[in-house]
Amino acid sequence: MTQEVVVTRRGQTTIPTKVRRKLGIQEGTRLRVEAEGGRVIFTKVPSLFDLAGTSKLSRDEAFERLDAMREEE
């Protein structure tokens, strides 16, 4: 999917609706910006909600590890 956008004098642009929907980009979504070979690359930064359920730890094991990390501080 290719679309053309315009950059404002403040360096801002709008990500087209179709692209936002396809990639699940919503208000508050964090994006990483890279410049590579004349390209600007935006990569969606996964949030904690995106990562939920991807661990092999059980809920209780995850909370135990978090508690241990807090005690180390």
C-alpha positions in Angstrom: 0.0 0.0 0.0 1.6 3.3 -1.1 0.2 6.7 -0.5 1.6 10.2 -0.7 1.5 12.7 2.1 2.6 16.3 2.6 5.0 17.5 5.3 4.0 20.7 7.0 6.5 23.5 7.7 6.7 22.2 11.3 7.8 18.8 10.0 4.5 17.1 10.7 2.5 14.7 8.4 -0.6 12.6 8.7 -0.6 8.9 8.5 -3.5 8.0 6.1 -6.5 6.3 7.7 -6.2 3.1 5.7 -2.6 2.7 6.8 -3.4 3.4 10.5 -6.2 0.8 10.4 -4.1 -1.8 8.7 -1.3 -1.4 11.2 -3.5 -0.8 14.3 -2.0 2.7 14.9 -4.2 4.7 17.2 -3.9 7.9 19.3 -1.1 7.3 21.7 0.7 4.6 19.7 4.4 5.0 19.9 6.4 4.9 16.7 10.2 4.5 16.2 11.6 6.7 13.4 14.7 5.8 11.4 16.4 7.3 8.4 17.9 4.7 6.1 19.2 5.3 2.6 16.9 8.2 1.7 13.9 6.6 3.4 12.0 7.5 6.6 10.9 4.3 8.3 8.3 4.3 11.1 8.1 1.1 13.2 5.3 0.5 15.7 6.8 0.1 19.2 5.0 -2.7 21.0 3.1 -1.6 24.2 2.7 -3.8 27.3 -0.8 -4.5 26.0 0.6 -5.8 22.7 3.0 -8.1 24.6 0.3 -9.5 27.0 0.0 -13.2 26.7 3.3 -13.6 24.8 5.3 -14.8 27.8 5.7 -18.5 28.7 5.4 -17.5 32.4 2.2 -18.0 34.3 0.5 -14.9 35.7 1.7 -15.8 39.2 5.3 -16.4 38.0 5.4 -13.0 36.3 4.1 -11.2 39.4 6.7 -13.0 41.5 9.5 -11.8 39.2 8.1 -8.3 39.2 8.1 -8.3 43.0 11.7 -9.6 43.1 12.8 -6.8 40.8 11.1 -4.2 42.9 12.9 -5.5 46.0 16.2 -5.1 44.3 15.7 -1.4 43.9 
